[in-house]
Amino acid sequence: MKPRVVLVTGVSRYLGTRLASTLAADPSIERVIGVDTVPPRAEALPQLGRTEFVRADIRNPLIAKVIAQAEVDTVVHMNVIATPLGAGGRTAMKEINVIGTMQLLAACQKAPSMRKLVVKSTTAVYGSSPRDPALFTEDAEPKALPKSGYAKDAVEVEGYVRGFGRRRPDVTLSLLRFTNFIGPVIETPLTRYLSLPVVPTVLGFDPRIQLCHEDDGIEVLRRFALGDHPGIFNVGGSGVLLLSQAIRRVGRPSFPVPAPAVSLVAGTFRRAGLVDFSPEQMRYLEHGRVADVSRLTREVGWSPRSTAEAMQTFVERAPRILNPETVAAAETRLLQALTRTKEPVRA
Amino acid sequence: MPEARVIPLRSDEELPPVLPPAAPAPVVASDWEHRLAGGLAFLRRRITGDYEIDDFGYDKDLTEHVLLPPLRPLYDKWFRVETRGLDNVPDDGGALIVANHSGTVPVDALMTTLALHDHHPAKRNLRLLAADLVFTLPVVAPIARKSGNTLACNADAERLLSSDELVGVFPEGFKGIGKPFSERYKLQRFGRGGFVSAALRTGKPIIPVSIVGAEEIYPILGNSKTLARLLGLPYVPITPLFPWLGPVGALPLPSKWLIEFGEPIETAHLGGQAAAEDPMLVFNLTDQVRETIQSTLYTLLMQRRSVFF
């Protein structure tokens, strides 16, 4: 069923703005309403087009009035935020994530016009531990539940969303678990981390990482907002990269830190405002996490670009310290100096 | 993943043939020059991250060029491994290799991997299922993944089997590898039969493998339980040489090895998912595999002239 009135939460943040403007460009949708606590940035305004902006804190009941008056039939909930810095501290972040979701779901439950709810969650709900299976399917139980931060919020949010699904079985409910975003523009803790001049890693560990291109993330959200795809879906690129490999591809030296000193180093980086890494992300740097994304492909008949392709778009954006061309040239010179032939020797 | 290959290396337009006309005889690159070129190309790939790994973290480039070569002298010269029945391992398609486990440290796993990689006609990569302890240890964990191993759990085993990989498992686990020397070649309990249900669910054959020789490389005379508890390890072995001789004690004894790959036990006709849900069938099949390995071990031991020759 095509949506008539779509409400997008978290519209002032990068992905929210992108999704709202994509939906606003679709003439079949009557109204697009964006909600956030802060107004969108000035440079994002022309992009947003005909999106109506409501400055409302989803933590208070005002949101219920917006949904009821506009007869919203589709809600895309993108306001589960990952970084305390962006929200003004961990307490505020937790409130926006958990209390905000509860308020939003309460309002949705009361609204007779509601037909569809799409929630942007994260694969971080699977946790990250040495006892993890190589790939998490949507029905996999986490071996170790995330104990803090964003991932814990996401687990709680998913719990409330499931509760909502039980109380409103008539509403199509899609829960999308995204892997880490990357791309030419987006700013995340991971992109800031990979942009450091020297990238600290955990000594003796090399996690597998999985990435989702920002454009593909928006495309998936759009498809789920327009079509009916009930269920839980992992969203991300197929294939994996090792962290060491990703750091090499961005042409940066890595600096292994022994595990006991990791929290010290992470704290220093946080205070310096370089990278905001929380403890569960430190575990991610040890054990990584990969999700099986085949259900998404089967359901929507479309798949995001692979992890390696998504990574490449990021590599092209960051100025590399060590260029592959330089390395290749050095290889050729060294080979010619060491061998008697002037012909290229093939391995 | 052609997009990742950003390096137009040694392409012809980059290096125009600048042969001086006075030197018409082409200089043929010698063997060591090829090796040097290969080594430098490998280094370049490593520095720029231009290699591929699979979903499980298997790094073929690293395994073939760095991890396997140092094991070959151990295989050929030290243990003088002899293989039998390699033709029981299919050239393609998934199969589950089930073997006895011994030797204090999993050298038997490395040797079986090398036997299949170097001596099987289809050069098959063995994907081993490892205990979770392996993935908690720094340095060990990433090497285990990069060499193609993954966690011993049904999800991973079935995923690998159904993507036609050759999967290896040592169902005895720590009970087998850490048993005292006096119990050598006596198979321990075969876990809970999880490996059998993985094979049943995917309908892949089980190949019983018997390894003789690994028991004698580090004979366990005692186990320092206090130290083991302190370090969080399943056992800390005391062998004739370790820990008394320090690093020299870590040298394995040069026993003579025999690895026999047995006849495949087909599971495809047993009924897939329903069969895996039948505990009696799973137990019986587990016993059958265990008995086959145990009796083959006795036969091989009779044939071996001595421990070291």
Interface residues (C-beta under 8 A of the other chain):
Chain A: P130 R131 D132 P133 A134 L135 T137 A140 V202 L203 G204 F205 D206 R208 G239 V240 L241 L242 S244 Q245 A246 I247 R248 R249 G251 A259 H287 V290 S306 A308 E309 M311 Q312 L322 P324 E325 V327 A328 E331 T332 L334 L335 L338 T339 R340 T341 K342 E343 P344 V345 R346 A347
Chain B: M1 E3 A4 V6 I7 P8 L9 R10 L15 P17 V18 L19 P26 V27 A29 E33 H34 L36 A37 G38 L40 A41 L43 R44 R46 I47 T48 G49 D50 Y51 E52 I53 D54 D55 F56 G57 D59 D132 F135 T136 L137 P138 V139 A141 P142 R145 K146 T150 L151 C153 A155 D156 R159
